[in-house]
Amino acid sequence: MTSPTLMVSLAALAAMMPAILLPHMAVFRRDLRYWVVLVLALTMSALVAADHLSAGWPRGVTPALWLTAATTLAVFLPVAAVTGAAWRLSVLLLPYVAAIGLLATLVDDPGAALARGGAWTGVHIAVSLVTYGLLTVAAAAGLAAQLQAHVLKTGGGGRAGRWAALLPAVAESERLEFRLLLASEVVLALGMASGVAVRLLNGAGILVFDHKTVLTIAAFAVIGALLLLHARSGTRGRGAARVVLLAYLLLTLAYPGVKFVSDFLI
């Protein structure tokens, strides 16, 4: 790995470890120690992502994954600061983000840098990343709700019970899940609009029905349908969580997944 170096990537992964271990080592509170380890993880991830951006917009899988990791943490931090028990989702979110960073380090595919393009290109990329970050946190909230529901149904105990004790309650998780889904839908709509703007400014058509576009539209439709059902009938629970994970899978395939397939499997 040449840019960023392997040592910098490993340092970023090491910086996530305190945030991963904190809930299991002491009384889990949203105190100064919590914010220090969370900001440390975000700062180091952002440094790695910024290094990839220094020469232009990167095309490789490794930059895409590090940008995803850094953006997810950047989205989560204000959510954790202002939304009830959302901060407890770090129990699930930090190991997942660390796994993304580890995969980025192992894949080691910086890719060729593209020219930065105009302002609309930057807006489109930023909005796409924020959408993915919001949906990642929403998926974590849905998973937390499912884990809590499972523990309540089975009477708790064991490893699942210990994890559930660290997570938000079912009602809190479900409320957060749908708020984040609504935010994801709005930002995803902006991302689709900015993508159209980029294409028009480049003299292309309004839409090109490639894998990324089809999967993004499918994710938008899935999220919209779930929000509509929730508004009309209060849909929640296991079915809602599965739909959220489906939408998350579609966006995963649309963004880093397309890069991985195009660079390694085709």
HELIX and SHEET records of a PDB file:
HELIX    1   1 LEU A    6  MET A   25  1                                  20    
HELIX    2   2 LEU A   32  LEU A   53  1                                  22    
HELIX    3   3 VAL A   61  VAL A   82  1                                  22    
HELIX    4   4 GLY A   84  LEU A   89  5                                   6    
HELIX    5   5 SER A   90  VAL A  107  1                                  18    
HELIX    6   6 ALA A  119  THR A  154  1                                  36    
HELIX    7   7 GLY A  158  ALA A  164  1                                   7    
HELIX    8   8 VAL A  170  LEU A  201  1                                  32    
HELIX    9   9 HIS A  211  SER A  233  1                                  23    
HELIX   10  10 ARG A  238  THR A  252  1                                  15    
HELIX   11  11 LEU A  253  GLY A  257  3                                   5    
HELIX   12  12 VAL A  258  PHE A  260  1                                   3    
HELIX   13  13 VAL A  261  LEU A  265  3                                   5    
SHEET    1   A 2 TRP A  57  PRO A  58  0                                        
SHEET    2   A 2 ALA A 113  LEU A 114 -1                                        
END                                                                             
